[in-house]
Each structure stands twice: as structure tokens, then as C-alpha cells.
Amino acid sequence: MQKKSGRLRLESRLNPGANYFCTSARSRYDGVMSAAYHELLDATIQHLEGLKARGVRHIAIAPETLRAFAQPAAKFAIEKTSASPRTQTESAVPMPPKATAAPAPKPQTPDPRPQTLITSSSPEKAAAFTALRERALACVKCPHLAASRKSVVFGVGSIDAQLMFVGEAPGADEDEQGEPFVGAAGQLLTRIIGAAGLSRADVYIANILKCRPDTPGESSGNRKPTPAEMATCLPYLHEQIDLIRPQVIVALGATAVEGLLGKTVGITKLRGNWQTYRGTPLMPTYHPAYLLRNQSLGTKREVWEDMLAAMEKLGLPVSEKQRNFFLKP
């Protein structure tokens, strides 16, 4: 290699000299330079040899790089900006990439507004339902609930459903996932729906309250919604029911009955007896959480009889096996 007018001229016939330069540079600085320096030096050598192999005969080196070469070994440094030479025939030739470990992915923040797909045979109905959902998701009418919630639990299922289930309020699991009835009680409800020959996608599931009732000072547990909270949130549920127009509503527990019908009579007196919500047949029954606490065969049969009545009201087929669920042999 030969220096001329601030430029280094690369000649193929001077290959031994080039090799000597690389070798002597290594021997001079091996004892004082860091591993990062040697890595950069190897990459530079590889890059120069690649240019030579492609027929490049001249390279431009920044003046500061030339000055750096003249410094003592302890001060020798090559900046990133001058380590990638530019050729006369190529505006920029990228250096070989430095192998680095991929950065660890950042944890994803749970979406407080889960994007449930809303479809219907009626585009107008789907659009109205989407608009209603957006209003509910942005609601802050109960500031204490809005401040403590993780998700607004709007509802899930088919907006063309013939059968609708209404519960009390989201719990911790529902607040976390943004979907009603996904905890232990929700899993039991899913099994009940399946035993009726349906799936969660065939029905619609919602709650009186769209936000989990806050429990200040408590790390777990749930509380019943207050009358003021229910009165504030109920208009969203009423609009849901008006848009879905189910043929049958099943109210799960006393709070759901109170919210829909304004009745505070005990659920044990109301369950199994048809009620009416604005012209729609409504069947009160026990909340699945009650079944988890009271797993007697008699209580399970009572809930199942309520489901059989709803199936018959809808005109769904009921097999002999289904009729005999939870009956003593």
C-alpha cells in the first residue's frame, strides 16, 4: 500500500505489503488494545480485502483517521464514522454487521379495550353495537371504578343471539381479561351452555356492571354493586338488550334480577319462575358462583331445570339424556 496526497492507493501487485501492514498493526497493538478494537480491525481488513476482490483500486480515508494512525498505541482509536471507507465507485460500502444479541422483547401491556369482533347479518345493527361498545369503553361516569379498573368488560358472544345471560359484575379475572365469565364461575357457565348443546359464540353474555366494583384496601374478593353504580351503568345493558333482541334472558343471581327487574326478593323464591323484562321472557336462576359453593345434586338440578325451561321456550331440541341430568338414579 502507498500513501499519496492524503489517500491510500490499493495496488493488487502490492499484496505482500498490505499483508505486512495488517500483520504489523496487529503485533504492535495486541498487548494494549481491547477485544472490541481487534474485532473492528478484523472487520476493516475483511472489508478492504472484499473491496480489492471486486476491483476497487482507491479508497478515501478521513483526515482524522490518518491523524489517529499517527497517535501512540495507548491513544489509538477508530471512530465508527471513519471505520467505513467510501470508494470512488461506490458512495457507501457497508461494513460487515457486528454480531449482537437480539434485544429482549418488551412485555406487552394488557389492552384495556379488547377488540371483540362484532358481526351481524345487519350492518346497521353491527355498527350501532360497535358505537355502543365504544361509548361504554370510554365511560368514566363512576370515577372510583374508572380509576381502579383494568378493563371495561362490555360483553361477549353473538349480537344475533336468541339466548342472553346477564350476571352481576366483573371479578378479578374478568377485569384482567376484559371478558365476562372467564374465571371459575365462568368456566362452569360455559359447561352449562355446552350441556344445552350451545357454545359461548351462540349466546350473548353481559353483566349489570361493566367495571369491577372496587375493593379499597383489599387485595382480593368482590363486592356487590351499589344501587347508584347499577343505575349509572344499566343504560348500556338496556341498549345491548334492545339491539340483540334475545328471545330469552337468563338472569344469573339476585343482583342481576334486581338490576333488570328492580326486584329485591330472594333468588330462592324467584328462580324457576318466569318473569318478563320489557316483553322478553326472563328466567331467574342461581349464579354459577353459588353452585361452586353449594355443589349439592339438588341445587345443580334446580339450575338445570331452569336451563331446560329456557331451551323449551326457545324451541331447542332436548334429548332424554339432557332431561335426566342430575337426577338420582
N, C-alpha and C positions, 0 to 999 in steps of 0.2 A: 504494500500500500504506500502511496506517495502523497505528501501534503503539498498543495499548490493553491495560493491565493485564498486561504481560509477554507478550502474544500479538500476532501479526501477523495482521491481517484482510485477506483477499484479496477484493477487490471487482472484478467484471468491468468496472464503469464506470471504474475507475482504471487501466486497462491502460497508458496513457501513463506514469503514474508508475512502474508496475512495470518497464516497459522502461527508463525513465531510471535506476532503481536498478541494474538489471543492467549498463547501459552505463557508469554512473559507477563502479561497483565494478571493472569491467574496466580503465577508464582509470587508476584510482588505483593498482592493484596490478600492472599489466602489467610494469613495469620491475623489480619486486623479487621476485615470486613465481615458483615453479618451474613447469615444464610439468605436473607432477602436480597442482599447485593448479588450474591452468586447466582441466585435464581434469575434475577434481572439480567445479569451478564450472559448467562446461558441463553436466555430468550433473545438477547440482542445478537449474539453470534449466530444463532439459528436463523434469525430474520435476515441478517446480512448474507448468509450462505444461500438462503432462498432467493433473495434478490439477484445474486450472481448467477444462480442456476437459470433464472428467467431472462438473463441477458442484460440486466441493468448494469451500467458502467459508471454512473455517477450518483452520489448521494449528497444531500445538503445537511450540514450539521450546524446547529445554532451556535453563535459565538460563545454563549455562556457554557455550553457543553465543552467547547475547546478549552475555555479557561479552567473548567473543573478538572479536565485531564492533567493540567499543569500543577494542580494543587498536591501537597503531600498526601500520603496514603491515608493518614488519620482524618483528613478533611474531605476526602474524595466522596462525592455524592452525585448521583444522576437523577435528575428530576423526571417525573413522568412525562412532562411536556416535551422534553428533549430526548427521550429514550426511543421515540418512534420516528425514525428519519423519514423525510419526504423525498421522493425521487423526482427527476425531471420529467419522466414519462408518466408518473402516477401522482396524483395530487396527494394521496394518503394511502399508505400500505399498512393495514392494521397489524399490531404486534400479536404474537400468539397469545391467546387468552390465558390468564393465570387461573389455575385450578383453585377454586374456593368452595367451601362447604355452602350448600344452599341454606338461606336463612330459614329459621323455624317459622312455620305459618303462625300468624297471629290468631288467637282464639276468637271465634265468631261470637258477637254479641247476639243473644236471642232476639229475634224480631218480635217486638211487642204487638205487631199487627200482622198475624199470619195470613197469608194470601190464599184464602179458600176460593176455589173455582166456583163461580156462580153461573149456572147454565139453566135454561128453561126452554120449553117449546115456544114460549112467548118472549121475544126480545125485549118488549116493553116491560114485562114483569121482571126479567133479569136485570134490566137497567135500573128499575125502581128499587130492587132489592140491593143492588150494589151501592146506590146512593144512600139508602138507609144504613147500610153497614158502615159506610164512610163517616156518616154523622155520628154513629154510636162509637166508633173507634176514636173519634176526636173529642168525645164528651168529657167535660170537666165540671159537670153540674154538682157533683159531690166532691169538693176539693180534697177531703180527707181520704177518700177512696182513690181518687186520681193520683194522689201523692204516694200512696203505698202500693199500688198495683204494679205488676209487671206486664200484664196483658189485659186487653178488653176482650172478654170471652163472649163473642157475639152469638154464635150458634153454628151448627154443622148439619149437613145432610142435604136432601133433595128439597128444593123450594117448590116442587110439584107434589110433595108427599101427601098421601091420604091420611097418614098417622103421624101425629106430633106428640113428643114427650116434653113436658115442662117440669124443670126441677126448681131448686131453691136459689142457689148462688154458687159461683165457682169456689173450689177449695184450692189448696196449695198446688196440687198437680195441674189443675186446670189453669190456674193463674200463670204457671210456668210455661205451659204448652200452648195456651191460647185457644183451647178446645174444651167444650163441656164434657163432663163424664168420661175422664180418661184415667182416673185413679182406681182404687179397688172397687168402689161403688159403681164406677163407670164400666169396669170390666164385667161386673155382674149384670148390669143393664144390657150390655152387648150380648151376653149369653141368653138373656131373656128374649131379646129381639130375635136372636138366631133360632131359639126354640119355637118361635112363632112362624118360622120359615122366611124371615126377612133379614136384612142386613142394615147396618147404620146408614148406608148410602140410600136405602129405600125410604127411610123415615127422616124426620127433622127433629133435632134435639136442641133445646134452649133452656134458659133459666129466667127466673123473675128478675134477678140482678145480673148485670153484665160484668161487674167488677167484684173481686173477692172482698167480703167485709173485712175491714182492717182489724187487727188484734194488737193494739199497742201494748208493749211490754211483754208480749208472749211470742215465743219462737215457733210455736205450733198451735194446732187447734183451729176451730172455726166458731163462728157465732152466727146467730140468726140475724137477717137484715132487719133494720128498724122500719117502722111504718113509713117514716119520712123518706128513707132510702128507696123503699119499694115504690112509693108514689112517684118519686122522681124518675125512676128507671122504667116503670111499666109501660109508658107510651111506646118505647122501642119494641117491646114484646107484642103489644097490641097491633102495631103496624106489621110485624112479622106474620102474625096470625092472619091478618087481613089480606096480606099478599099471598101467603101459602094457601089459605083456604082449605085446611085439612078437613076430612070428613069426621075424624075422631081425635080428641085430645085426651091424653092420659096425664093427669096431674100427679106428680111424684112427691108425696108428703104433704103435711099440713100447711107449710108455708106457701107452696105452690097453689093450693086450694084457696088460701087466704088472699093471695095476690090476684088470682084470676076471678074469684067469686066474691071476695070480701067476707067470706065466712070464717069464723074462728072456732067452729065446732071441732072437737077432736077427730082426728083422722080415722080412729077406730069406728066411729059412728057413721062416717061418710063413705068409707071405702066400700066398693062393691055396689054402690047405688048411683045410678046415672044422674048427672047434673047437666046443666046447659050453660054454655058460655056464648052469649050473643048469637044464639041459634045453633051452635055447634055442640053435639053430644060430648060430654066430658066425663071421664071415668076417674074418680079419685082412688089412689092406691098407696101402699106404703112406699117410702123412699128406699132404694136399694141399700143405702147405708143402714137402715133399720134391719133389713134382712141379714146383714153381716153381723149385727149384734144379737139378733134373735133368729137362730137358724133352725127353729123347730119345723118339723114337717108340716104342721098345721098352718103356720104363718106362710110358708112357701106356697102351699096350696091355695091360700086366700089370694095371694098376688097373682098366681097363675089363673085362677078363676076370673079375676079382673081382666087379664090378658085374653082369655078365651071369649069373654063378653065383647071386648073390643074387636077381636078377629071376626066374630059373628056379625057385629054391626057393620063391619067393612065388607062382608061377603067373602072373606078369605076361607079357603078350604081348611077344615080341621079334621085331622086323622084320629082314629081310635087311640093310637098311641099318645097323641098330644092330649086327648081328653083324660087320659089316665095318669098323666104326670103328677107325682107327689101324693098319689092315693095309696093308702096302706094296702098291702097285698092280702 
